[in-house]
Amino acid sequence: MTREGHSSSQILQRLNHQKALSQKAQTSQLTSEVFAFHVRNKSGGVQEAVKKAMAPIWENNLLVGRNIFVKVNLISSEFVPGQCTSPLILDEVLKELTENGYKVTLGDADLAAARQCDKAGYVWGHRRLASMYGARFQNLSKDKLIKVEVNGQIFKTLEIPRVVYQADHIISLPVMKTHCLTGMTCALKHFWGIVPRVRHQYHLVVNEAIADIAQLIQPKLAFSIVDGTIAMEGDGPRTGKPKICNVLMSSNDPVALDAAVAQYMGMDIPIHVKAAADRGVGNLDYRISGDKLKSNPFISPAPKSQPIFRWEMALRKTKLKPLFFDTPLFGLFAFIATKYNTFWYYQLQGKKFTREIAETFHGKELSRFVQFQ
């Protein structure tokens, strides 16, 4: 990775410009309105629901400027439905954006313990879709970094990928999942991925760190569409159990969206969502428009029984933390974590889950973009 320096005045000028661009979106009638739609089990049913979920973008002119970054989830280079953003969701999003003349870049970052993003882009069909629609795929961990002021509770400054910094607006495509560290990952936790490589050092203060990042990104974030076609419950975000929900939820308010998703999942509103609300990122009060959704309780994560999370958090709280996480020894820990995810979980559970999904409506639809093993 390389870095680009910019003066404080240049940074502030750009951030103020972004706030001005998004002012219309922030003050529109959509504030604290969450849209919900069922996905019909028919050919093109997912794309049809995405089109409905995106309609408020066009009806309210939420995209000012032509340079759009689409933040996807590519946490896994193995294909287990529910881990990453469905290519069926991305298909319709790219179609609508490019047909309306927007210049689109899509991407995610590598994990601290694995360099999975590039391979995941192929496995999950995202690179193929980028090529189909004339978009660009960017591994955020390989992009140039630009230092910006945050002045948050955890971060005073952050180095963010240039593609994020230069985007006029961001469209976010998180997956509805449980999470061993934060309880739930959705619209807000999704942006943990714009801080390449160093974010694992902040797991002990993750809730306030997420709120800091959300506060930084909020002026650029035009809209979020939550992929609840196949969600993940249990020990998410990577080693859980796929859960077919056949729903999409969307909003221009990520706090309201996460609060609504938490209610749907049968969970209390997570701490990081409340922290973001306290920073003025969004509103915990919301109304649902579109289809009526009944609560669909998820199996809660059990971090004490998930060995990677259990040992990581235990070691971070000891005097051994600098040894394990601030020296080359971290490479060994990362290797063990990667092997657990890619071998133990994937071979013993993930493949079984994937075969089950392959026999459903979603299997037939997804097979247009991915290969089932």
C-alpha positions as CSV (number, residue, x, y, z in Angstrom):
1,M,0.0,0.0,0.0
2,T,1.1,3.5,-0.7
3,R,0.0,6.8,0.8
4,E,-1.0,10.2,-0.4
5,G,-0.7,13.2,1.7
6,H,-3.2,16.1,1.6
7,S,-3.3,19.3,3.6
8,S,-5.8,19.8,6.3
9,S,-7.5,22.6,4.3
10,Q,-7.8,20.3,1.3
11,I,-9.3,17.6,3.4
12,L,-11.8,19.9,5.1
13,Q,-12.7,21.4,1.7
14,R,-13.5,18.0,0.3
15,L,-15.5,16.8,3.3
16,N,-17.5,20.0,3.4
17,H,-18.2,19.6,-0.3
18,Q,-19.4,16.1,0.3
19,K,-21.7,17.3,3.1
20,A,-23.2,19.8,0.7
21,L,-23.7,17.2,-1.9
22,S,-25.6,14.9,0.5
23,Q,-27.6,17.6,2.2
24,K,-30.6,17.0,0.0
25,A,-30.5,13.3,0.8
26,Q,-30.1,14.0,4.5
27,T,-33.1,16.3,4.7
28,S,-35.4,14.4,2.4
29,Q,-38.6,12.8,3.4
30,L,-36.9,9.4,3.5
31,T,-35.0,10.1,6.7
32,S,-35.8,7.4,9.2
33,E,-37.9,5.5,6.7
34,V,-37.0,1.9,6.1
35,F,-38.2,0.0,3.1
36,A,-38.9,-3.7,3.3
37,F,-39.7,-6.1,0.4
38,H,-40.3,-9.8,0.1
39,V,-38.4,-11.7,-2.6
40,R,-40.6,-13.9,-4.7
41,N,-39.3,-17.4,-5.6
42,K,-39.3,-17.0,-9.4
43,S,-36.7,-16.3,-12.0
44,G,-35.5,-12.8,-11.6
45,G,-37.3,-12.4,-8.3
46,V,-34.3,-11.1,-6.4
47,Q,-33.6,-8.5,-9.0
48,E,-37.2,-7.5,-9.1
49,A,-37.1,-6.9,-5.3
50,V,-33.8,-4.9,-5.6
51,K,-35.4,-2.7,-8.2
52,K,-38.2,-1.8,-5.7
53,A,-35.6,-1.3,-2.9
54,M,-33.6,1.1,-5.1
55,A,-36.7,3.2,-6.3
56,P,-36.3,5.8,-3.5
57,I,-32.8,6.7,-4.9
58,W,-34.3,7.8,-8.2
59,E,-37.5,9.2,-6.8
60,N,-35.6,11.5,-4.4
61,N,-32.5,12.2,-6.4
62,L,-30.2,10.9,-3.7
63,L,-27.1,10.5,-6.0
64,V,-25.5,13.9,-6.7
65,G,-22.3,13.5,-8.7
66,R,-21.4,10.6,-11.1
67,N,-18.7,8.8,-9.2
68,I,-20.2,6.0,-7.1
69,F,-18.5,3.4,-4.9
70,V,-20.5,0.3,-4.2
71,K,-19.4,-1.3,-0.9
72,V,-19.9,-5.1,-1.0
73,N,-19.2,-7.8,1.5
74,L,-16.5,-10.2,0.4
75,I,-15.4,-11.7,3.7
76,S,-14.9,-15.3,2.3
77,S,-13.1,-16.8,-0.7
78,E,-15.2,-19.9,-0.2
79,F,-18.8,-20.0,-1.4
80,V,-21.2,-20.5,1.5
81,P,-24.5,-18.6,0.8
82,G,-25.1,-15.9,3.5
83,Q,-21.4,-15.0,4.0
84,C,-21.0,-12.4,1.3
85,T,-23.2,-10.1,-0.8
86,S,-25.3,-12.1,-3.2
87,P,-24.3,-11.6,-6.9
88,L,-28.1,-11.5,-7.6
89,I,-28.3,-8.3,-5.5
90,L,-25.2,-6.8,-7.1
91,D,-26.5,-7.7,-10.6
92,E,-29.5,-5.4,-10.4
93,V,-27.6,-2.6,-8.5
94,L,-24.9,-2.4,-11.2
95,K,-27.5,-2.6,-14.0
96,E,-29.5,0.4,-12.6
97,L,-26.4,2.5,-11.8
98,T,-24.7,2.0,-15.1
99,E,-27.9,2.4,-17.2
100,N,-28.3,5.8,-15.5
101,G,-24.8,6.9,-16.5
102,Y,-22.9,6.5,-13.2
103,K,-19.2,5.6,-13.1
104,V,-19.1,2.7,-10.6
105,T,-16.3,1.1,-8.6
106,L,-17.1,-1.8,-6.3
107,G,-15.1,-3.5,-3.7
108,D,-14.2,-4.7,-0.2
109,A,-10.9,-5.2,1.8
110,D,-8.8,-8.1,2.9
111,L,-9.2,-9.4,6.4
112,A,-6.4,-8.9,9.0
113,A,-5.9,-12.7,9.0
114,A,-6.4,-13.4,5.3
115,R,-6.0,-11.9,1.9
116,Q,-9.2,-13.3,0.6
117,C,-10.8,-10.3,-1.3
118,D,-9.3,-10.8,-4.8
119,K,-10.2,-14.5,-4.9
120,A,-13.6,-13.9,-3.3
121,G,-14.3,-11.4,-6.2
122,Y,-14.1,-14.3,-8.6
123,V,-15.7,-17.0,-6.5
124,W,-18.8,-14.8,-5.7
125,G,-19.2,-13.6,-9.3
126,H,-18.5,-9.9,-8.4
127,R,-15.6,-9.5,-10.9
128,R,-17.7,-11.1,-13.7
129,L,-20.5,-8.7,-13.0
130,A,-18.1,-5.7,-12.9
131,S,-16.9,-6.7,-16.3
132,M,-20.4,-7.2,-17.6
133,Y,-21.5,-3.7,-16.6
134,G,-18.3,-1.8,-17.2
135,A,-17.6,-1.2,-13.5
136,R,-14.2,-1.4,-11.8
137,F,-13.4,-3.9,-9.0
138,Q,-11.1,-2.6,-6.3
139,N,-9.5,-4.5,-3.4
140,L,-9.4,-1.7,-0.9
141,S,-6.4,-3.1,0.8
142,K,-4.4,-2.5,-2.4
143,D,-5.6,1.0,-2.9
144,K,-3.7,4.2,-2.1
145,L,-4.5,5.6,1.3
146,I,-5.4,9.1,2.2
147,K,-5.2,10.4,5.7
148,V,-8.3,12.2,7.0
149,E,-9.3,13.8,10.2
150,V,-12.0,12.0,12.2
151,N,-11.8,13.5,15.7
152,G,-13.8,10.6,17.1
153,Q,-13.7,8.9,20.4
154,I,-11.3,6.3,19.2
155,F,-9.8,7.6,15.9
156,K,-8.4,11.1,15.7
157,T,-7.3,10.4,12.1
158,L,-7.8,7.5,9.7
159,E,-6.2,6.4,6.5
160,I,-9.0,5.4,4.1
161,P,-8.8,4.0,0.5
162,R,-8.6,6.7,-2.2
163,V,-11.6,5.2,-4.1
164,V,-13.7,5.8,-1.0
165,Y,-12.3,9.3,-0.5
166,Q,-12.9,10.3,-4.1
167,A,-16.4,8.9,-4.4
168,D,-19.3,11.4,-4.7
169,H,-21.6,8.9,-3.0
170,I,-21.6,5.4,-1.6
171,I,-24.1,2.6,-2.1
172,S,-23.8,0.0,0.6
173,L,-24.8,-3.7,0.2
174,P,-24.4,-5.4,3.6
175,V,-25.6,-8.9,4.4
176,M,-28.0,-9.6,7.2
177,K,-25.8,-11.6,9.7
178,T,-25.2,-12.3,13.3
179,H,-21.7,-11.5,14.6
180,C,-19.7,-13.0,17.4
181,L,-18.1,-9.7,18.3
182,T,-20.9,-7.2,17.8
183,G,-24.1,-9.3,18.0
184,M,-25.1,-8.2,14.5
185,T,-23.4,-6.9,11.4
186,C,-25.4,-4.9,8.9
187,A,-25.3,-1.3,7.5
188,L,-23.0,0.2,10.1
189,K,-20.6,-2.6,10.9
190,H,-20.3,-3.1,7.1
191,F,-17.9,-0.1,6.9
192,W,-15.4,-1.7,9.2
193,G,-14.1,-2.9,5.8
194,I,-12.9,0.5,4.7
195,V,-10.1,0.5,7.3
196,P,-7.7,-2.0,5.7
197,R,-5.3,-4.1,7.8
198,V,-5.3,-2.3,11.1
199,R,-8.9,-2.7,12.2
200,H,-8.3,-5.9,14.2
201,Q,-6.3,-3.8,16.7
202,Y,-9.6,-2.1,17.8
203,H,-11.7,-5.1,18.7
204,L,-11.8,-4.3,22.4
205,V,-13.3,-0.9,21.5
206,V,-15.2,-2.0,18.5
207,N,-18.5,-0.3,19.2
208,E,-17.1,3.2,19.5
209,A,-14.7,2.6,16.6
210,I,-17.6,1.6,14.4
211,A,-19.5,4.8,15.4
212,D,-16.4,6.9,14.6
213,I,-16.1,5.3,11.1
214,A,-19.9,5.8,10.5
215,Q,-19.6,9.4,11.4
216,L,-16.8,9.9,8.9
217,I,-18.7,8.0,6.1
218,Q,-22.2,9.4,6.7
219,P,-21.9,12.4,4.5
220,K,-21.1,10.2,1.5
221,L,-23.5,7.3,2.2
222,A,-26.4,7.8,-0.1
223,F,-28.3,4.5,0.4
224,S,-28.0,1.0,1.9
225,I,-29.7,-2.2,0.7
226,V,-29.5,-5.1,3.1
227,D,-29.2,-8.5,1.5
228,G,-31.6,-10.7,3.5
229,T,-32.2,-13.2,0.6
230,I,-29.9,-15.7,2.4
231,A,-28.8,-14.3,5.7
232,M,-26.5,-15.9,8.4
233,E,-27.3,-16.9,11.9
234,G,-25.4,-18.5,14.8
235,D,-21.6,-17.9,14.8
236,G,-21.4,-15.3,12.1
237,P,-20.1,-13.4,10.3
238,R,-18.2,-16.2,8.5
239,T,-18.8,-19.5,10.4
240,G,-22.5,-19.4,11.0
241,K,-25.5,-21.2,9.4
242,P,-27.2,-19.8,6.2
243,K,-30.8,-18.8,6.8
244,I,-33.1,-18.2,3.9
245,C,-35.2,-15.1,4.7
246,N,-36.2,-13.9,1.2
247,V,-36.3,-10.2,2.3
248,L,-34.6,-7.0,1.4
249,M,-34.5,-3.8,3.5
250,S,-33.2,-0.4,2.5
251,S,-32.8,3.1,3.7
252,N,-30.8,6.3,3.4
253,D,-30.5,6.2,7.3
254,P,-28.1,3.4,8.4
255,V,-29.0,3.7,12.0
256,A,-32.7,3.3,11.4
257,L,-32.0,0.5,9.0
258,D,-29.9,-1.4,11.5
259,A,-32.5,-0.9,14.2
260,A,-35.2,-2.3,11.9
261,V,-33.0,-5.2,11.0
262,A,-32.3,-6.0,14.6
263,Q,-36.0,-6.0,15.3
264,Y,-36.6,-8.4,12.4
265,M,-33.8,-10.7,13.7
266,G,-35.4,-10.7,17.2
267,M,-32.4,-8.9,18.7
268,D,-31.9,-5.9,21.0
269,I,-30.4,-2.9,19.2
270,P,-26.6,-3.4,19.3
271,I,-24.4,-1.1,21.2
272,H,-22.6,0.2,18.1
273,V,-25.9,1.2,16.5
274,K,-26.9,3.2,19.6
275,A,-23.4,4.8,19.7
276,A,-23.8,5.9,16.0
277,A,-27.2,7.3,16.8
278,D,-25.6,9.3,19.7
279,R,-23.1,10.8,17.2
280,G,-26.0,12.0,14.9
281,V,-25.3,9.4,12.2
282,G,-29.0,8.5,12.1
283,N,-32.2,8.0,14.0
284,L,-33.3,5.1,16.1
285,D,-36.9,6.0,15.4
286,Y,-38.2,4.7,12.1
287,R,-41.2,3.6,10.1
288,I,-41.5,0.7,7.8
289,S,-42.8,1.1,4.2
290,G,-43.4,-1.5,1.6
291,D,-44.1,-5.0,2.6
292,K,-45.0,-6.1,6.1
293,L,-42.4,-8.2,7.8
294,K,-42.9,-10.5,10.8
295,S,-40.1,-10.9,13.3
296,N,-37.9,-13.9,12.3
297,P,-35.7,-14.6,15.3
298,F,-32.1,-15.7,14.5
299,I,-30.0,-18.1,16.4
300,S,-27.7,-15.9,18.5
301,P,-23.9,-16.1,18.2
302,A,-22.0,-18.0,20.9
303,P,-18.5,-16.4,20.9
304,K,-17.4,-18.4,23.8
305,S,-17.8,-21.6,21.7
306,Q,-16.3,-20.1,18.6
307,P,-12.6,-20.8,19.1
308,I,-11.1,-18.0,17.0
309,F,-13.1,-15.3,18.7
310,R,-12.8,-16.8,22.2
311,W,-9.0,-17.0,22.1
312,E,-8.5,-13.7,20.3
313,M,-10.5,-11.7,22.8
314,A,-9.0,-13.6,25.8
315,L,-5.4,-12.9,24.6
316,R,-6.2,-9.2,23.8
317,K,-7.1,-8.7,27.5
318,T,-3.8,-10.0,28.8
319,K,-0.3,-8.7,29.0
320,L,0.5,-11.1,26.1
321,K,-1.4,-8.9,23.7
322,P,1.7,-7.1,22.3
323,L,3.4,-10.4,21.7
324,F,0.6,-12.0,19.9
325,F,-0.8,-9.0,17.9
326,D,2.1,-6.6,17.5
327,T,4.9,-8.9,16.4
328,P,5.4,-11.4,13.5
329,L,3.8,-14.0,15.8
330,F,0.4,-12.5,14.6
331,G,1.1,-14.2,11.3
332,L,0.9,-17.6,13.1
333,F,-2.4,-16.6,14.8
334,A,-3.7,-15.4,11.4
335,F,-2.7,-18.7,9.8
336,I,-4.5,-20.8,12.4
337,A,-7.6,-18.6,12.1
338,T,-7.6,-18.9,8.3
339,K,-7.2,-22.7,8.4
340,Y,-10.1,-22.9,10.9
341,N,-12.4,-20.9,8.5
342,T,-11.3,-22.5,5.2
343,F,-10.8,-26.1,6.3
344,W,-12.5,-27.0,9.6
345,Y,-15.7,-24.9,9.1
346,Y,-15.9,-25.0,5.3
347,Q,-15.2,-28.8,4.9
348,L,-17.3,-30.0,7.9
349,Q,-20.2,-27.5,7.8
350,G,-20.0,-25.0,5.0
351,K,-20.1,-27.5,2.1
352,K,-23.1,-29.2,3.6
353,F,-24.9,-25.9,4.0
354,T,-24.1,-25.0,0.4
355,R,-25.4,-28.3,-1.0
356,E,-28.7,-27.7,0.8
357,I,-29.0,-24.2,-0.7
358,A,-28.2,-25.7,-4.1
359,E,-31.4,-27.7,-4.0
360,T,-33.6,-24.6,-3.5
361,F,-34.8,-21.8,-5.8
362,H,-31.8,-19.8,-4.8
363,G,-29.4,-22.5,-6.0
364,K,-30.8,-22.3,-9.5
365,E,-30.7,-18.5,-9.5
366,L,-27.2,-18.2,-8.0
367,S,-25.8,-20.8,-10.4
368,R,-25.8,-18.2,-13.1
369,F,-22.9,-16.5,-11.4
370,V,-21.3,-19.0,-9.0
371,Q,-20.3,-22.6,-9.1
372,F,-21.7,-25.0,-6.5
373,Q,-19.4,-27.7,-5.3
